[in-house]
Amino acid sequence: MPRRRADRGLGEFGRIARYFAPLAAGFPGADRLRDDCAVLPPPRGLLVAKTDTIVEGVHTVGDEPADLVARKALRANLSDLAAKGAVPVAYLLSLTVRRDMPDAWVRRFAAGLKRDQRAFGIGLIGGDSVVAPGPVSVTVMMLGRAPGPGSGSASGPAAGRAVPRRGDARAGDDIYVTGTIGDAALGLQVLRGWLRGLKPRARAFLIDRYRLPRPRLKAGQALAGAVGAMMDVSDGLVADLGHICKWSGLGARIDWPSVPLSPAGRAALRHRPSLRALVLGGGDDYELLFTARPGAAGRVRAAARRAGMAVTRIGRMIPGRGVRVIDATGRDVTPAHRGFTHG
């Protein structure tokens, strides 16, 4: 994020009117951001709400273009809605910028929001804009809707079912993930100047996976009726599976050879096998992690096909506590660092 001197002529309300009010124009309840509150009719079914924050230098490297910062902030929240099988509707934004932040940065930030609003069918309905001496901070509150039990507002596997929760796993459940694991954490290492032995194409792929999450909304909506527990992988596979274990009162076993890796991820591990711990605990995957009864495997794979998303069985929920990772020889290779925390 650049540190050039800002044109402070617009001020808070000028910034909102110029860059953010146009993003709310298509959402009637937002009143073009002219009021302190948006007014929304209650959704059919359940309201699903999520808030998350992106802080410069903590969740970003610091040199990202403003549009990617905006899109990452939206997508991190959309990923949590995906884990509830929810359809996103609208969001609120709180943006804190430095006093030396140029209007050009805010303009590009708003362009990133606009691009993803169109991609995901959402609208800006309110929030706040603040100037402060500290780092850039972006807080998004995302709102979505999901079918409630007996609501009749959905068809297919999710019809008439409440949203999946972290505590809904059962002993004997199979554990699945969508997509591939570890790419974003490896991409951060590339940005920090490590993994220089990788080919340029692999490096570019990993960097892109770190900078621009892909929320698995279609997969979450398709899978919701077939799964037990479900959440997204943001803090690391082992850490997030640990949350499911905690709230379900169970343990889990991951079979390391089954963890899906991208070609670039496999290349990174060939280059440096010790990166296995980073793949398992690095975070920022934004894939879906879920459990399902063994007899539901056919429904899981059918739902994944409908969503056009690969799913992989990686282990099983077991009696006990905590997560264990077992390699092909039966050795326990659970990493000491299990995932990201906010301290």
CORHU-V497014 format. One record per residue. N is the residue number from 0. RES is the residue in three letters. SS is DSSP state (alpha for helix, beta for strand, coil for the rest). NEAR is the number of other ideal C-beta (glycine too) atoms within 12 Angstrom. D_FIRST is the distance of its C-alpha to the first C-alpha in whole Angstrom. Layout:
n = <N,N>
res = <RES,RES>
ss = <SS,SS>
near = <NEAR,NEAR>
d_first = <D_FIRST,D_FIRST>
This chain:
n = <0,1,2,3,4,5,6,7,8,9,10,11,12,13,14,15,16,17,18,19,20,21,22,23,24,25,26,27,28,29,30,31,32,33,34,35,36,37,38,39,40,41,42,43,44,45,46,47,48,49,50,51,52,53,54,55,56,57,58,59,60,61,62,63,64,65,66,67,68,69,70,71,72,73,74,75,76,77,78,79,80,81,82,83,84,85,86,87,88,89,90,91,92,93,94,95,96,97,98,99,100,101,102,103,104,105,106,107,108,109,110,111,112,113,114,115,116,117,118,119,120,121,122,123,124,125,126,127,128,129,130,131,132,133,134,135,136,137,138,139,140,141,142,143,144,145,146,147,148,149,150,151,152,153,154,155,156,157,158,159,160,161,162,163,164,165,166,167,168,169,170,171,172,173,174,175,176,177,178,179,180,181,182,183,184,185,186,187,188,189,190,191,192,193,194,195,196,197,198,199,200,201,202,203,204,205,206,207,208,209,210,211,212,213,214,215,216,217,218,219,220,221,222,223,224,225,226,227,228,229,230,231,232,233,234,235,236,237,238,239,240,241,242,243,244,245,246,247,248,249,250,251,252,253,254,255,256,257,258,259,260,261,262,263,264,265,266,267,268,269,270,271,272,273,274,275,276,277,278,279,280,281,282,283,284,285,286,287,288,289,290,291,292,293,294,295,296,297,298,299,300,301,302,303,304,305,306,307,308,309,310,311,312,313,314,315,316,317,318,319,320,321,322,323,324,325,326,327,328,329,330,331,332,333,334,335,336,337,338,339,340,341,342>
res = <MET,PRO,ARG,ARG,ARG,ALA,ASP,ARG,GLY,LEU,GLY,GLU,PHE,GLY,ARG,ILE,ALA,ARG,TYR,PHE,ALA,PRO,LEU,ALA,ALA,GLY,PHE,PRO,GLY,ALA,ASP,ARG,LEU,ARG,ASP,ASP,CYS,ALA,VAL,LEU,PRO,PRO,PRO,ARG,GLY,LEU,LEU,VAL,ALA,LYS,THR,ASP,THR,ILE,VAL,GLU,GLY,VAL,HIS,THR,VAL,GLY,ASP,GLU,PRO,ALA,ASP,LEU,VAL,ALA,ARG,LYS,ALA,LEU,ARG,ALA,ASN,LEU,SER,ASP,LEU,ALA,ALA,LYS,GLY,ALA,VAL,PRO,VAL,ALA,TYR,LEU,LEU,SER,LEU,THR,VAL,ARG,ARG,ASP,MET,PRO,ASP,ALA,TRP,VAL,ARG,ARG,PHE,ALA,ALA,GLY,LEU,LYS,ARG,ASP,GLN,ARG,ALA,PHE,GLY,ILE,GLY,LEU,ILE,GLY,GLY,ASP,SER,VAL,VAL,ALA,PRO,GLY,PRO,VAL,SER,VAL,THR,VAL,MET,MET,LEU,GLY,ARG,ALA,PRO,GLY,PRO,GLY,SER,GLY,SER,ALA,SER,GLY,PRO,ALA,ALA,GLY,ARG,ALA,VAL,PRO,ARG,ARG,GLY,ASP,ALA,ARG,ALA,GLY,ASP,ASP,ILE,TYR,VAL,THR,GLY,THR,ILE,GLY,ASP,ALA,ALA,LEU,GLY,LEU,GLN,VAL,LEU,ARG,GLY,TRP,LEU,ARG,GLY,LEU,LYS,PRO,ARG,ALA,ARG,ALA,PHE,LEU,ILE,ASP,ARG,TYR,ARG,LEU,PRO,ARG,PRO,ARG,LEU,LYS,ALA,GLY,GLN,ALA,LEU,ALA,GLY,ALA,VAL,GLY,ALA,MET,MET,ASP,VAL,SER,ASP,GLY,LEU,VAL,ALA,ASP,LEU,GLY,HIS,ILE,CYS,LYS,TRP,SER,GLY,LEU,GLY,ALA,ARG,ILE,ASP,TRP,PRO,SER,VAL,PRO,LEU,SER,PRO,ALA,GLY,ARG,ALA,ALA,LEU,ARG,HIS,ARG,PRO,SER,LEU,ARG,ALA,LEU,VAL,LEU,GLY,GLY,GLY,ASP,ASP,TYR,GLU,LEU,LEU,PHE,THR,ALA,ARG,PRO,GLY,ALA,ALA,GLY,ARG,VAL,ARG,ALA,ALA,ALA,ARG,ARG,ALA,GLY,MET,ALA,VAL,THR,ARG,ILE,GLY,ARG,MET,ILE,PRO,GLY,ARG,GLY,VAL,ARG,VAL,ILE,ASP,ALA,THR,GLY,ARG,ASP,VAL,THR,PRO,ALA,HIS,ARG,GLY,PHE,THR,HIS,GLY>
ss = <coil,coil,coil,coil,coil,coil,coil,coil,coil,coil,alpha,alpha,alpha,alpha,alpha,alpha,alpha,alpha,alpha,alpha,alpha,alpha,alpha,alpha,coil,coil,coil,alpha,alpha,alpha,alpha,alpha,alpha,coil,coil,coil,coil,coil,coil,coil,coil,coil,coil,coil,coil,beta,beta,beta,beta,beta,beta,beta,beta,beta,beta,coil,coil,coil,coil,coil,coil,coil,coil,coil,coil,alpha,alpha,alpha,alpha,alpha,alpha,alpha,alpha,alpha,alpha,alpha,alpha,alpha,alpha,alpha,alpha,alpha,coil,coil,coil,coil,beta,beta,beta,beta,beta,beta,beta,beta,beta,beta,beta,coil,coil,coil,coil,coil,alpha,alpha,alpha,alpha,alpha,alpha,alpha,alpha,alpha,alpha,alpha,alpha,alpha,alpha,alpha,alpha,alpha,alpha,coil,coil,beta,beta,beta,beta,beta,beta,beta,beta,beta,coil,coil,coil,coil,coil,beta,beta,beta,beta,beta,beta,beta,beta,beta,beta,coil,coil,coil,coil,coil,coil,coil,coil,coil,coil,coil,coil,coil,coil,coil,coil,coil,coil,coil,alpha,alpha,alpha,coil,coil,coil,coil,coil,beta,beta,beta,beta,beta,coil,coil,coil,coil,alpha,alpha,alpha,alpha,alpha,alpha,alpha,alpha,alpha,coil,coil,coil,coil,coil,coil,coil,coil,alpha,alpha,alpha,alpha,alpha,alpha,alpha,alpha,alpha,alpha,alpha,alpha,coil,coil,coil,coil,coil,alpha,alpha,alpha,alpha,alpha,alpha,alpha,coil,coil,coil,coil,coil,coil,beta,beta,beta,coil,coil,coil,coil,alpha,alpha,alpha,alpha,alpha,alpha,alpha,alpha,alpha,alpha,alpha,alpha,coil,coil,beta,beta,beta,beta,beta,alpha,alpha,alpha,coil,coil,coil,coil,alpha,alpha,alpha,alpha,alpha,alpha,alpha,alpha,alpha,coil,alpha,alpha,alpha,alpha,alpha,alpha,alpha,alpha,alpha,coil,coil,coil,coil,coil,coil,beta,beta,beta,beta,beta,coil,alpha,alpha,alpha,alpha,alpha,alpha,alpha,alpha,alpha,alpha,alpha,alpha,alpha,alpha,coil,coil,coil,beta,beta,beta,beta,beta,beta,beta,beta,coil,coil,coil,beta,beta,beta,beta,beta,coil,coil,coil,coil,coil,beta,coil,coil,coil,coil,coil,coil,coil,coil,coil,coil,coil>
near = <34,23,18,14,14,23,19,18,12,23,18,23,16,18,33,31,20,21,34,39,29,22,37,33,20,19,28,15,26,34,20,22,32,19,15,14,14,27,16,23,13,13,24,17,29,31,26,36,26,35,22,34,26,40,25,30,17,20,35,31,25,21,17,32,23,34,26,32,44,41,37,41,46,47,44,43,43,44,45,41,48,47,44,46,46,43,35,39,36,40,44,39,47,26,39,30,38,26,19,21,36,24,25,22,33,39,26,25,40,35,25,34,39,28,22,38,35,16,19,31,19,38,36,42,35,32,34,25,34,23,24,20,14,17,23,39,31,44,27,42,34,41,36,38,32,40,32,26,17,14,20,14,22,29,15,22,30,39,23,20,32,25,38,41,25,29,20,28,40,26,22,23,39,38,49,49,47,42,37,35,45,42,47,45,45,44,38,34,34,37,26,19,11,21,33,16,17,29,18,15,15,29,30,19,28,44,31,27,38,35,36,34,39,35,44,43,41,29,41,45,42,36,45,47,32,37,46,37,39,53,46,47,51,38,33,37,55,45,34,43,50,34,32,44,37,22,22,34,21,33,27,43,33,45,28,33,22,24,39,31,34,29,19,34,38,27,27,39,33,19,23,22,16,17,34,34,26,39,44,45,35,37,39,46,50,45,45,51,57,50,44,39,25,20,14,27,22,16,26,39,25,20,35,34,17,22,29,15,32,22,40,30,30,37,37,32,40,27,18,17,17,26,41,30,36,24,21,12,10,13,14,17,27,30,29,14,20,29,31,25,16,13,5>
d_first = <0,4,7,9,12,13,16,17,21,20,20,20,23,22,18,20,23,21,18,20,23,24,22,25,28,30,30,33,33,29,31,28,26,29,30,29,30,31,34,34,38,38,38,41,40,38,35,32,29,26,23,20,16,13,11,8,9,13,12,9,9,5,5,6,7,7,11,11,9,12,14,14,15,18,19,19,21,23,24,26,28,29,30,33,34,32,31,28,29,26,23,22,19,17,14,13,10,10,13,11,9,10,13,12,8,11,13,12,11,15,16,14,16,19,19,20,22,24,24,25,27,26,25,23,26,24,22,20,17,17,15,15,14,13,10,8,11,13,17,19,23,24,28,30,34,36,40,42,45,48,45,46,43,42,44,44,43,41,44,45,43,41,37,37,36,35,39,41,41,45,46,47,44,42,39,36,33,31,30,29,27,25,23,20,20,21,18,16,19,18,15,16,18,21,24,24,27,26,27,24,25,25,21,20,21,20,17,17,19,16,13,16,19,22,24,27,29,32,33,33,35,37,38,38,42,42,40,41,38,34,30,27,26,23,23,26,29,31,29,30,33,34,33,36,38,38,38,41,43,43,42,40,41,38,40,37,39,38,34,33,31,29,30,27,27,31,30,28,31,33,31,31,33,32,28,31,30,26,27,29,27,23,22,20,23,23,27,30,32,35,39,42,46,47,49,46,45,46,45,41,42,43,40,37,39,39,35,35,33,35,36,37,39,38,40,42,43,45,47,46,42,39,37,39,38,41,41,43,46,46,44,41,38,36,33,33,29,29,26,23,24,22,24>
